[in-house]
Amino acid sequence: MVKIALTLGSCFDGFMRGRLHIYQADAYYKAKTRTSKSAQHTAWLTFDDDFVSHECQVLDVSLNGAKLVAEISVEIGNRFRLSTVPHALVRQRCEVVWCRGKMFGVKFIS
């Protein structure tokens, strides 16, 4: 069953113009709750079994994950820690969920 959400403005405008704008609630909710920033920042990643920090570029970041570019090879399922400064004590744990060449996406894990 698909839930339908009507926004007040769209209902009124649709009624006045002889048409009604209806949005699916799930798609509407996801669009409203997605918060991401597209900016290129330098970050460092350290694999769990390694002490060396590898430099990477953060292309996009959201609450649940990020899109990164690095000159190292990664595979889906790899886990590492991401930080905004090299050799940081506080790092965010990540898992690779997709990769295309040097670009890959990670989800943040706790």
MODELLER restraints for C-alpha pairs under 7 A, 6 or more apart:
rsr = mdl.restraints
at = mdl.atoms
rsr.add(forms.Gaussian(group=physical.xy_distance, feature=features.Distance(at['CA:3:A'], at['CA:24:A']), mean=6.29, stdev=0.5))
rsr.add(forms.Gaussian(group=physical.xy_distance, feature=features.Distance(at['CA:3:A'], at['CA:25:A']), mean=5.61, stdev=0.5))
rsr.add(forms.Gaussian(group=physical.xy_distance, feature=features.Distance(at['CA:4:A'], at['CA:22:A']), mean=6.96, stdev=0.5))
rsr.add(forms.Gaussian(group=physical.xy_distance, feature=features.Distance(at['CA:4:A'], at['CA:23:A']), mean=6.21, stdev=0.5))
rsr.add(forms.Gaussian(group=physical.xy_distance, feature=features.Distance(at['CA:4:A'], at['CA:24:A']), mean=4.89, stdev=0.5))
rsr.add(forms.Gaussian(group=physical.xy_distance, feature=features.Distance(at['CA:4:A'], at['CA:25:A']), mean=5.25, stdev=0.5))
rsr.add(forms.Gaussian(group=physical.xy_distance, feature=features.Distance(at['CA:5:A'], at['CA:22:A']), mean=6.66, stdev=0.5))
rsr.add(forms.Gaussian(group=physical.xy_distance, feature=features.Distance(at['CA:5:A'], at['CA:23:A']), mean=5.71, stdev=0.5))
rsr.add(forms.Gaussian(group=physical.xy_distance, feature=features.Distance(at['CA:5:A'], at['CA:24:A']), mean=6.04, stdev=0.5))
rsr.add(forms.Gaussian(group=physical.xy_distance, feature=features.Distance(at['CA:5:A'], at['CA:25:A']), mean=5.06, stdev=0.5))
rsr.add(forms.Gaussian(group=physical.xy_distance, feature=features.Distance(at['CA:6:A'], at['CA:22:A']), mean=5.69, stdev=0.5))
rsr.add(forms.Gaussian(group=physical.xy_distance, feature=features.Distance(at['CA:6:A'], at['CA:23:A']), mean=6.46, stdev=0.5))
rsr.add(forms.Gaussian(group=physical.xy_distance, feature=features.Distance(at['CA:10:A'], at['CA:21:A']), mean=5.74, stdev=0.5))
rsr.add(forms.Gaussian(group=physical.xy_distance, feature=features.Distance(at['CA:11:A'], at['CA:20:A']), mean=5.89, stdev=0.5))
rsr.add(forms.Gaussian(group=physical.xy_distance, feature=features.Distance(at['CA:11:A'], at['CA:21:A']), mean=6.51, stdev=0.5))
rsr.add(forms.Gaussian(group=physical.xy_distance, feature=features.Distance(at['CA:14:A'], at['CA:20:A']), mean=4.11, stdev=0.5))
rsr.add(forms.Gaussian(group=physical.xy_distance, feature=features.Distance(at['CA:14:A'], at['CA:21:A']), mean=6.00, stdev=0.5))
rsr.add(forms.Gaussian(group=physical.xy_distance, feature=features.Distance(at['CA:35:A'], at['CA:62:A']), mean=5.80, stdev=0.5))
rsr.add(forms.Gaussian(group=physical.xy_distance, feature=features.Distance(at['CA:35:A'], at['CA:63:A']), mean=6.95, stdev=0.5))
rsr.add(forms.Gaussian(group=physical.xy_distance, feature=features.Distance(at['CA:36:A'], at['CA:60:A']), mean=6.77, stdev=0.5))
rsr.add(forms.Gaussian(group=physical.xy_distance, feature=features.Distance(at['CA:36:A'], at['CA:61:A']), mean=5.39, stdev=0.5))
rsr.add(forms.Gaussian(group=physical.xy_distance, feature=features.Distance(at['CA:36:A'], at['CA:62:A']), mean=4.16, stdev=0.5))
rsr.add(forms.Gaussian(group=physical.xy_distance, feature=features.Distance(at['CA:37:A'], at['CA:60:A']), mean=5.66, stdev=0.5))
rsr.add(forms.Gaussian(group=physical.xy_distance, feature=features.Distance(at['CA:37:A'], at['CA:61:A']), mean=5.49, stdev=0.5))
rsr.add(forms.Gaussian(group=physical.xy_distance, feature=features.Distance(at['CA:37:A'], at['CA:62:A']), mean=6.57, stdev=0.5))
rsr.add(forms.Gaussian(group=physical.xy_distance, feature=features.Distance(at['CA:38:A'], at['CA:59:A']), mean=5.95, stdev=0.5))
rsr.add(forms.Gaussian(group=physical.xy_distance, feature=features.Distance(at['CA:38:A'], at['CA:60:A']), mean=4.47, stdev=0.5))
rsr.add(forms.Gaussian(group=physical.xy_distance, feature=features.Distance(at['CA:38:A'], at['CA:61:A']), mean=6.74, stdev=0.5))
rsr.add(forms.Gaussian(group=physical.xy_distance, feature=features.Distance(at['CA:39:A'], at['CA:59:A']), mean=5.59, stdev=0.5))
rsr.add(forms.Gaussian(group=physical.xy_distance, feature=features.Distance(at['CA:39:A'], at['CA:60:A']), mean=6.09, stdev=0.5))
rsr.add(forms.Gaussian(group=physical.xy_distance, feature=features.Distance(at['CA:40:A'], at['CA:57:A']), mean=6.17, stdev=0.5))
rsr.add(forms.Gaussian(group=physical.xy_distance, feature=features.Distance(at['CA:40:A'], at['CA:58:A']), mean=5.30, stdev=0.5))
rsr.add(forms.Gaussian(group=physical.xy_distance, feature=features.Distance(at['CA:40:A'], at['CA:59:A']), mean=4.77, stdev=0.5))
rsr.add(forms.Gaussian(group=physical.xy_distance, feature=features.Distance(at['CA:41:A'], at['CA:57:A']), mean=5.55, stdev=0.5))
rsr.add(forms.Gaussian(group=physical.xy_distance, feature=features.Distance(at['CA:41:A'], at['CA:58:A']), mean=5.13, stdev=0.5))
rsr.add(forms.Gaussian(group=physical.xy_distance, feature=features.Distance(at['CA:42:A'], at['CA:55:A']), mean=7.00, stdev=0.5))
rsr.add(forms.Gaussian(group=physical.xy_distance, feature=features.Distance(at['CA:42:A'], at['CA:56:A']), mean=5.88, stdev=0.5))
rsr.add(forms.Gaussian(group=physical.xy_distance, feature=features.Distance(at['CA:42:A'], at['CA:57:A']), mean=4.70, stdev=0.5))
rsr.add(forms.Gaussian(group=physical.xy_distance, feature=features.Distance(at['CA:42:A'], at['CA:58:A']), mean=6.19, stdev=0.5))
rsr.add(forms.Gaussian(group=physical.xy_distance, feature=features.Distance(at['CA:42:A'], at['CA:84:A']), mean=6.93, stdev=0.5))
rsr.add(forms.Gaussian(group=physical.xy_distance, feature=features.Distance(at['CA:43:A'], at['CA:55:A']), mean=5.94, stdev=0.5))
rsr.add(forms.Gaussian(group=physical.xy_distance, feature=features.Distance(at['CA:43:A'], at['CA:56:A']), mean=5.36, stdev=0.5))
rsr.add(forms.Gaussian(group=physical.xy_distance, feature=features.Distance(at['CA:43:A'], at['CA:57:A']), mean=5.97, stdev=0.5))
rsr.add(forms.Gaussian(group=physical.xy_distance, feature=features.Distance(at['CA:43:A'], at['CA:58:A']), mean=6.64, stdev=0.5))
rsr.add(forms.Gaussian(group=physical.xy_distance, feature=features.Distance(at['CA:43:A'], at['CA:82:A']), mean=6.95, stdev=0.5))
rsr.add(forms.Gaussian(group=physical.xy_distance, feature=features.Distance(at['CA:43:A'], at['CA:83:A']), mean=5.77, stdev=0.5))
rsr.add(forms.Gaussian(group=physical.xy_distance, feature=features.Distance(at['CA:43:A'], at['CA:84:A']), mean=4.57, stdev=0.5))
rsr.add(forms.Gaussian(group=physical.xy_distance, feature=features.Distance(at['CA:43:A'], at['CA:85:A']), mean=6.38, stdev=0.5))
rsr.add(forms.Gaussian(group=physical.xy_distance, feature=features.Distance(at['CA:44:A'], at['CA:53:A']), mean=5.77, stdev=0.5))
rsr.add(forms.Gaussian(group=physical.xy_distance, feature=features.Distance(at['CA:44:A'], at['CA:54:A']), mean=5.34, stdev=0.5))
rsr.add(forms.Gaussian(group=physical.xy_distance, feature=features.Distance(at['CA:44:A'], at['CA:55:A']), mean=4.55, stdev=0.5))
rsr.add(forms.Gaussian(group=physical.xy_distance, feature=features.Distance(at['CA:44:A'], at['CA:56:A']), mean=5.77, stdev=0.5))
rsr.add(forms.Gaussian(group=physical.xy_distance, feature=features.Distance(at['CA:44:A'], at['CA:82:A']), mean=5.73, stdev=0.5))
rsr.add(forms.Gaussian(group=physical.xy_distance, feature=features.Distance(at['CA:44:A'], at['CA:83:A']), mean=5.31, stdev=0.5))
rsr.add(forms.Gaussian(group=physical.xy_distance, feature=features.Distance(at['CA:44:A'], at['CA:84:A']), mean=6.20, stdev=0.5))
rsr.add(forms.Gaussian(group=physical.xy_distance, feature=features.Distance(at['CA:44:A'], at['CA:85:A']), mean=6.52, stdev=0.5))
rsr.add(forms.Gaussian(group=physical.xy_distance, feature=features.Distance(at['CA:44:A'], at['CA:86:A']), mean=5.78, stdev=0.5))
rsr.add(forms.Gaussian(group=physical.xy_distance, feature=features.Distance(at['CA:45:A'], at['CA:53:A']), mean=5.47, stdev=0.5))
rsr.add(forms.Gaussian(group=physical.xy_distance, feature=features.Distance(at['CA:45:A'], at['CA:54:A']), mean=5.25, stdev=0.5))
rsr.add(forms.Gaussian(group=physical.xy_distance, feature=features.Distance(at['CA:45:A'], at['CA:55:A']), mean=6.53, stdev=0.5))
rsr.add(forms.Gaussian(group=physical.xy_distance, feature=features.Distance(at['CA:45:A'], at['CA:80:A']), mean=6.42, stdev=0.5))
rsr.add(forms.Gaussian(group=physical.xy_distance, feature=features.Distance(at['CA:45:A'], at['CA:81:A']), mean=5.49, stdev=0.5))
rsr.add(forms.Gaussian(group=physical.xy_distance, feature=features.Distance(at['CA:45:A'], at['CA:82:A']), mean=4.47, stdev=0.5))
rsr.add(forms.Gaussian(group=physical.xy_distance, feature=features.Distance(at['CA:45:A'], at['CA:83:A']), mean=6.36, stdev=0.5))
rsr.add(forms.Gaussian(group=physical.xy_distance, feature=features.Distance(at['CA:46:A'], at['CA:52:A']), mean=6.16, stdev=0.5))
rsr.add(forms.Gaussian(group=physical.xy_distance, feature=features.Distance(at['CA:46:A'], at['CA:53:A']), mean=4.81, stdev=0.5))
rsr.add(forms.Gaussian(group=physical.xy_distance, feature=features.Distance(at['CA:46:A'], at['CA:54:A']), mean=6.38, stdev=0.5))
rsr.add(forms.Gaussian(group=physical.xy_distance, feature=features.Distance(at['CA:46:A'], at['CA:80:A']), mean=5.48, stdev=0.5))
rsr.add(forms.Gaussian(group=physical.xy_distance, feature=features.Distance(at['CA:46:A'], at['CA:81:A']), mean=5.21, stdev=0.5))
rsr.add(forms.Gaussian(group=physical.xy_distance, feature=features.Distance(at['CA:46:A'], at['CA:82:A']), mean=6.59, stdev=0.5))
rsr.add(forms.Gaussian(group=physical.xy_distance, feature=features.Distance(at['CA:47:A'], at['CA:79:A']), mean=6.47, stdev=0.5))
rsr.add(forms.Gaussian(group=physical.xy_distance, feature=features.Distance(at['CA:47:A'], at['CA:80:A']), mean=4.16, stdev=0.5))
rsr.add(forms.Gaussian(group=physical.xy_distance, feature=features.Distance(at['CA:47:A'], at['CA:81:A']), mean=6.27, stdev=0.5))
rsr.add(forms.Gaussian(group=physical.xy_distance, feature=features.Distance(at['CA:48:A'], at['CA:79:A']), mean=6.75, stdev=0.5))
rsr.add(forms.Gaussian(group=physical.xy_distance, feature=features.Distance(at['CA:48:A'], at['CA:80:A']), mean=5.37, stdev=0.5))
rsr.add(forms.Gaussian(group=physical.xy_distance, feature=features.Distance(at['CA:53:A'], at['CA:86:A']), mean=6.51, stdev=0.5))
rsr.add(forms.Gaussian(group=physical.xy_distance, feature=features.Distance(at['CA:53:A'], at['CA:87:A']), mean=6.76, stdev=0.5))
rsr.add(forms.Gaussian(group=physical.xy_distance, feature=features.Distance(at['CA:55:A'], at['CA:70:A']), mean=6.74, stdev=0.5))
rsr.add(forms.Gaussian(group=physical.xy_distance, feature=features.Distance(at['CA:56:A'], at['CA:68:A']), mean=6.62, stdev=0.5))
rsr.add(forms.Gaussian(group=physical.xy_distance, feature=features.Distance(at['CA:56:A'], at['CA:69:A']), mean=5.61, stdev=0.5))
rsr.add(forms.Gaussian(group=physical.xy_distance, feature=features.Distance(at['CA:56:A'], at['CA:70:A']), mean=4.48, stdev=0.5))
rsr.add(forms.Gaussian(group=physical.xy_distance, feature=features.Distance(at['CA:57:A'], at['CA:68:A']), mean=5.56, stdev=0.5))
rsr.add(forms.Gaussian(group=physical.xy_distance, feature=features.Distance(at['CA:57:A'], at['CA:69:A']), mean=5.15, stdev=0.5))
rsr.add(forms.Gaussian(group=physical.xy_distance, feature=features.Distance(at['CA:57:A'], at['CA:70:A']), mean=6.47, stdev=0.5))
rsr.add(forms.Gaussian(group=physical.xy_distance, feature=features.Distance(at['CA:58:A'], at['CA:67:A']), mean=6.06, stdev=0.5))
rsr.add(forms.Gaussian(group=physical.xy_distance, feature=features.Distance(at['CA:58:A'], at['CA:68:A']), mean=4.64, stdev=0.5))
rsr.add(forms.Gaussian(group=physical.xy_distance, feature=features.Distance(at['CA:58:A'], at['CA:69:A']), mean=6.65, stdev=0.5))
rsr.add(forms.Gaussian(group=physical.xy_distance, feature=features.Distance(at['CA:59:A'], at['CA:67:A']), mean=5.48, stdev=0.5))
rsr.add(forms.Gaussian(group=physical.xy_distance, feature=features.Distance(at['CA:59:A'], at['CA:68:A']), mean=5.68, stdev=0.5))
rsr.add(forms.Gaussian(group=physical.xy_distance, feature=features.Distance(at['CA:60:A'], at['CA:66:A']), mean=5.48, stdev=0.5))
rsr.add(forms.Gaussian(group=physical.xy_distance, feature=features.Distance(at['CA:60:A'], at['CA:67:A']), mean=5.06, stdev=0.5))
rsr.add(forms.Gaussian(group=physical.xy_distance, feature=features.Distance(at['CA:61:A'], at['CA:67:A']), mean=6.41, stdev=0.5))
rsr.add(forms.Gaussian(group=physical.xy_distance, feature=features.Distance(at['CA:64:A'], at['CA:107:A']), mean=5.69, stdev=0.5))
rsr.add(forms.Gaussian(group=physical.xy_distance, feature=features.Distance(at['CA:64:A'], at['CA:108:A']), mean=5.56, stdev=0.5))
rsr.add(forms.Gaussian(group=physical.xy_distance, feature=features.Distance(at['CA:65:A'], at['CA:106:A']), mean=5.32, stdev=0.5))
rsr.add(forms.Gaussian(group=physical.xy_distance, feature=features.Distance(at['CA:65:A'], at['CA:107:A']), mean=4.03, stdev=0.5))
rsr.add(forms.Gaussian(group=physical.xy_distance, feature=features.Distance(at['CA:65:A'], at['CA:108:A']), mean=5.07, stdev=0.5))
rsr.add(forms.Gaussian(group=physical.xy_distance, feature=features.Distance(at['CA:66:A'], at['CA:105:A']), mean=5.77, stdev=0.5))
rsr.add(forms.Gaussian(group=physical.xy_distance, feature=features.Distance(at['CA:66:A'], at['CA:106:A']), mean=5.41, stdev=0.5))
rsr.add(forms.Gaussian(group=physical.xy_distance, feature=features.Distance(at['CA:66:A'], at['CA:107:A']), mean=6.60, stdev=0.5))
rsr.add(forms.Gaussian(group=physical.xy_distance, feature=features.Distance(at['CA:67:A'], at['CA:104:A']), mean=5.83, stdev=0.5))
rsr.add(forms.Gaussian(group=physical.xy_distance, feature=features.Distance(at['CA:67:A'], at['CA:105:A']), mean=4.44, stdev=0.5))
rsr.add(forms.Gaussian(group=physical.xy_distance, feature=features.Distance(at['CA:67:A'], at['CA:106:A']), mean=6.44, stdev=0.5))
rsr.add(forms.Gaussian(group=physical.xy_distance, feature=features.Distance(at['CA:68:A'], at['CA:103:A']), mean=5.72, stdev=0.5))
rsr.add(forms.Gaussian(group=physical.xy_distance, feature=features.Distance(at['CA:68:A'], at['CA:104:A']), mean=5.45, stdev=0.5))
rsr.add(forms.Gaussian(group=physical.xy_distance, feature=features.Distance(at['CA:68:A'], at['CA:105:A']), mean=6.15, stdev=0.5))
rsr.add(forms.Gaussian(group=physical.xy_distance, feature=features.Distance(at['CA:69:A'], at['CA:102:A']), mean=5.53, stdev=0.5))
rsr.add(forms.Gaussian(group=physical.xy_distance, feature=features.Distance(at['CA:69:A'], at['CA:103:A']), mean=4.39, stdev=0.5))
rsr.add(forms.Gaussian(group=physical.xy_distance, feature=features.Distance(at['CA:69:A'], at['CA:104:A']), mean=6.37, stdev=0.5))
rsr.add(forms.Gaussian(group=physical.xy_distance, feature=features.Distance(at['CA:70:A'], at['CA:102:A']), mean=5.69, stdev=0.5))
rsr.add(forms.Gaussian(group=physical.xy_distance, feature=features.Distance(at['CA:70:A'], at['CA:103:A']), mean=6.76, stdev=0.5))
rsr.add(forms.Gaussian(group=physical.xy_distance, feature=features.Distance(at['CA:71:A'], at['CA:102:A']), mean=6.27, stdev=0.5))
rsr.add(forms.Gaussian(group=physical.xy_distance, feature=features.Distance(at['CA:73:A'], at['CA:102:A']), mean=6.98, stdev=0.5))
rsr.add(forms.Gaussian(group=physical.xy_distance, feature=features.Distance(at['CA:75:A'], at['CA:96:A']), mean=6.85, stdev=0.5))
rsr.add(forms.Gaussian(group=physical.xy_distance, feature=features.Distance(at['CA:76:A'], at['CA:96:A']), mean=4.98, stdev=0.5))
rsr.add(forms.Gaussian(group=physical.xy_distance, feature=features.Distance(at['CA:76:A'], at['CA:97:A']), mean=5.32, stdev=0.5))
rsr.add(forms.Gaussian(group=physical.xy_distance, feature=features.Distance(at['CA:76:A'], at['CA:98:A']), mean=5.77, stdev=0.5))
rsr.add(forms.Gaussian(group=physical.xy_distance, feature=features.Distance(at['CA:76:A'], at['CA:99:A']), mean=6.85, stdev=0.5))
rsr.add(forms.Gaussian(group=physical.xy_distance, feature=features.Distance(at['CA:77:A'], at['CA:95:A']), mean=5.88, stdev=0.5))
rsr.add(forms.Gaussian(group=physical.xy_distance, feature=features.Distance(at['CA:77:A'], at['CA:96:A']), mean=5.20, stdev=0.5))
rsr.add(forms.Gaussian(group=physical.xy_distance, feature=features.Distance(at['CA:77:A'], at['CA:97:A']), mean=6.36, stdev=0.5))
rsr.add(forms.Gaussian(group=physical.xy_distance, feature=features.Distance(at['CA:78:A'], at['CA:95:A']), mean=5.69, stdev=0.5))
rsr.add(forms.Gaussian(group=physical.xy_distance, feature=features.Distance(at['CA:78:A'], at['CA:96:A']), mean=5.45, stdev=0.5))
rsr.add(forms.Gaussian(group=physical.xy_distance, feature=features.Distance(at['CA:79:A'], at['CA:94:A']), mean=5.62, stdev=0.5))
rsr.add(forms.Gaussian(group=physical.xy_distance, feature=features.Distance(at['CA:79:A'], at['CA:95:A']), mean=4.48, stdev=0.5))
rsr.add(forms.Gaussian(group=physical.xy_distance, feature=features.Distance(at['CA:79:A'], at['CA:96:A']), mean=6.54, stdev=0.5))
rsr.add(forms.Gaussian(group=physical.xy_distance, feature=features.Distance(at['CA:80:A'], at['CA:93:A']), mean=5.92, stdev=0.5))
rsr.add(forms.Gaussian(group=physical.xy_distance, feature=features.Distance(at['CA:80:A'], at['CA:94:A']), mean=5.49, stdev=0.5))
rsr.add(forms.Gaussian(group=physical.xy_distance, feature=features.Distance(at['CA:80:A'], at['CA:95:A']), mean=6.62, stdev=0.5))
rsr.add(forms.Gaussian(group=physical.xy_distance, feature=features.Distance(at['CA:81:A'], at['CA:91:A']), mean=5.48, stdev=0.5))
rsr.add(forms.Gaussian(group=physical.xy_distance, feature=features.Distance(at['CA:81:A'], at['CA:92:A']), mean=5.26, stdev=0.5))
rsr.add(forms.Gaussian(group=physical.xy_distance, feature=features.Distance(at['CA:81:A'], at['CA:93:A']), mean=4.43, stdev=0.5))
rsr.add(forms.Gaussian(group=physical.xy_distance, feature=features.Distance(at['CA:81:A'], at['CA:94:A']), mean=5.86, stdev=0.5))
rsr.add(forms.Gaussian(group=physical.xy_distance, feature=features.Distance(at['CA:82:A'], at['CA:91:A']), mean=5.30, stdev=0.5))
rsr.add(forms.Gaussian(group=physical.xy_distance, feature=features.Distance(at['CA:82:A'], at['CA:92:A']), mean=5.04, stdev=0.5))
rsr.add(forms.Gaussian(group=physical.xy_distance, feature=features.Distance(at['CA:82:A'], at['CA:93:A']), mean=6.35, stdev=0.5))
rsr.add(forms.Gaussian(group=physical.xy_distance, feature=features.Distance(at['CA:82:A'], at['CA:94:A']), mean=6.90, stdev=0.5))
rsr.add(forms.Gaussian(group=physical.xy_distance, feature=features.Distance(at['CA:83:A'], at['CA:91:A']), mean=4.86, stdev=0.5))
rsr.add(forms.Gaussian(group=physical.xy_distance, feature=features.Distance(at['CA:83:A'], at['CA:92:A']), mean=6.42, stdev=0.5))
rsr.add(forms.Gaussian(group=physical.xy_distance, feature=features.Distance(at['CA:92:A'], at['CA:108:A']), mean=6.96, stdev=0.5))
rsr.add(forms.Gaussian(group=physical.xy_distance, feature=features.Distance(at['CA:93:A'], at['CA:108:A']), mean=5.96, stdev=0.5))
rsr.add(forms.Gaussian(group=physical.xy_distance, feature=features.Distance(at['CA:93:A'], at['CA:109:A']), mean=5.49, stdev=0.5))
rsr.add(forms.Gaussian(group=physical.xy_distance, feature=features.Distance(at['CA:93:A'], at['CA:110:A']), mean=6.51, stdev=0.5))
rsr.add(forms.Gaussian(group=physical.xy_distance, feature=features.Distance(at['CA:94:A'], at['CA:106:A']), mean=5.91, stdev=0.5))
rsr.add(forms.Gaussian(group=physical.xy_distance, feature=features.Distance(at['CA:94:A'], at['CA:107:A']), mean=5.58, stdev=0.5))
rsr.add(forms.Gaussian(group=physical.xy_distance, feature=features.Distance(at['CA:94:A'], at['CA:108:A']), mean=4.61, stdev=0.5))
rsr.add(forms.Gaussian(group=physical.xy_distance, feature=features.Distance(at['CA:94:A'], at['CA:109:A']), mean=5.55, stdev=0.5))
rsr.add(forms.Gaussian(group=physical.xy_distance, feature=features.Distance(at['CA:95:A'], at['CA:106:A']), mean=5.24, stdev=0.5))
rsr.add(forms.Gaussian(group=physical.xy_distance, feature=features.Distance(at['CA:95:A'], at['CA:107:A']), mean=5.48, stdev=0.5))
rsr.add(forms.Gaussian(group=physical.xy_distance, feature=features.Distance(at['CA:95:A'], at['CA:108:A']), mean=6.63, stdev=0.5))
rsr.add(forms.Gaussian(group=physical.xy_distance, feature=features.Distance(at['CA:96:A'], at['CA:104:A']), mean=6.93, stdev=0.5))
rsr.add(forms.Gaussian(group=physical.xy_distance, feature=features.Distance(at['CA:96:A'], at['CA:105:A']), mean=5.84, stdev=0.5))
rsr.add(forms.Gaussian(group=physical.xy_distance, feature=features.Distance(at['CA:96:A'], at['CA:106:A']), mean=4.36, stdev=0.5))
rsr.add(forms.Gaussian(group=physical.xy_distance, feature=features.Distance(at['CA:96:A'], at['CA:107:A']), mean=6.63, stdev=0.5))
rsr.add(forms.Gaussian(group=physical.xy_distance, feature=features.Distance(at['CA:97:A'], at['CA:105:A']), mean=5.72, stdev=0.5))
rsr.add(forms.Gaussian(group=physical.xy_distance, feature=features.Distance(at['CA:97:A'], at['CA:106:A']), mean=5.38, stdev=0.5))
rsr.add(forms.Gaussian(group=physical.xy_distance, feature=features.Distance(at['CA:97:A'], at['CA:107:A']), mean=6.70, stdev=0.5))
rsr.add(forms.Gaussian(group=physical.xy_distance, feature=features.Distance(at['CA:98:A'], at['CA:104:A']), mean=5.56, stdev=0.5))
rsr.add(forms.Gaussian(group=physical.xy_distance, feature=features.Distance(at['CA:98:A'], at['CA:105:A']), mean=5.22, stdev=0.5))
rsr.add(forms.Gaussian(group=physical.xy_distance, feature=features.Distance(at['CA:99:A'], at['CA:105:A']), mean=6.26, stdev=0.5))
